[in-house]
Amino acid sequence: MTKPAKTTLPDGADDVAPAAASTDERYTRAGRLRTTVYEHEMERLQEQLVLLQYWIQSQGLKVLVIFEGRGSAGKGGAIKRITERTSPRTVRIVALPKPTERQRTQWYFQRYVEHLPAAGEMVLFDRSWYNRSNVEWVMDYCTEDEHQEFLRSCPEFERMLVRSGITVIKYWFSVSFEEQRKRFEARNAEPLKRWKLSDMDLAEHELYVRYSMAKDTTFQYTDIKQAPWYVVPSDDKKAARLNCISHLLSQFDYVDVAPDVVTLPEMKQLPYVRPPMHEQTFVPQLF
């Protein structure tokens, strides 16, 4: 396979992350966070996420975290690490499919509203209403009037959420053109990951500059003080996950309210004879 020529992007169109200091021993010579550092810090942060979960429950907080950004930028990986140790009843993920025909006739924000957090919940949106100002605008899935109306109404909608008591935190995962290309090529080369490379991903890579335009316009209108955007450079996935989770934790003045160790009760003795075990159907014992 012929290696593609290096692409030259317009000035400012690429999402290039700042390089790690060459003298920082936490990083490899290539400037990527060492795995041992990542695993140690991730374990610590996930313990803190569990404590945050208890705090959100005890205080009845309503927390909405929005994850947006380019394809392959690492949104899903960060969400997976946040939810790995927490309870899905308290920390839940919302990843909506394409709208139905009926939903297309609704008020644009309507299908998202039913998934907003109630008291004691943190909801992670894996993409959100910002589809309108990014994917839909780039791919011409919405009209220019619909796009403009979104840019006008979105800030007011989010201010309304904040006034209602919902904490809104918005993360934008950015990835450089060359890094995105490497990740798409890796997916393409591995059969078990090829399902992750969609036609939309290919179109997004081709329209990288237009996505830069969409991001800049989105930020211009929706980077509000009540719900600002936080950019997560993610060419280094491990560092991006740690940085995002660390920042998320820093948004709350939480304390340790985890329940105390409990004493397990003794089993109650009841008169009962179980049916013979051979009457049950077991899976084949291959291991």
JOZI-V594200 format. One record per helix or strand of 2 or more residues. SS is the DSSP state (h for helix, s for strand). FROM is the first residue (numbers start at 1). TO is the last residue. If there is no record, write none. Layout:
# JOZI-V594200
ss = (SS/SS)
from = (FROM/FROM)
to = (TO/TO)
This chain:
# JOZI-V594200
ss = (h/s/h/s/h/h/s/h/h/h/s/h/h/h/h/s/h/h)
from = (35/62/75/91/101/110/121/129/135/144/166/177/194/199/208/229/237/277)
to = (59/69/83/94/104/113/126/131/138/163/174/189/196/206/222/233/250/279)
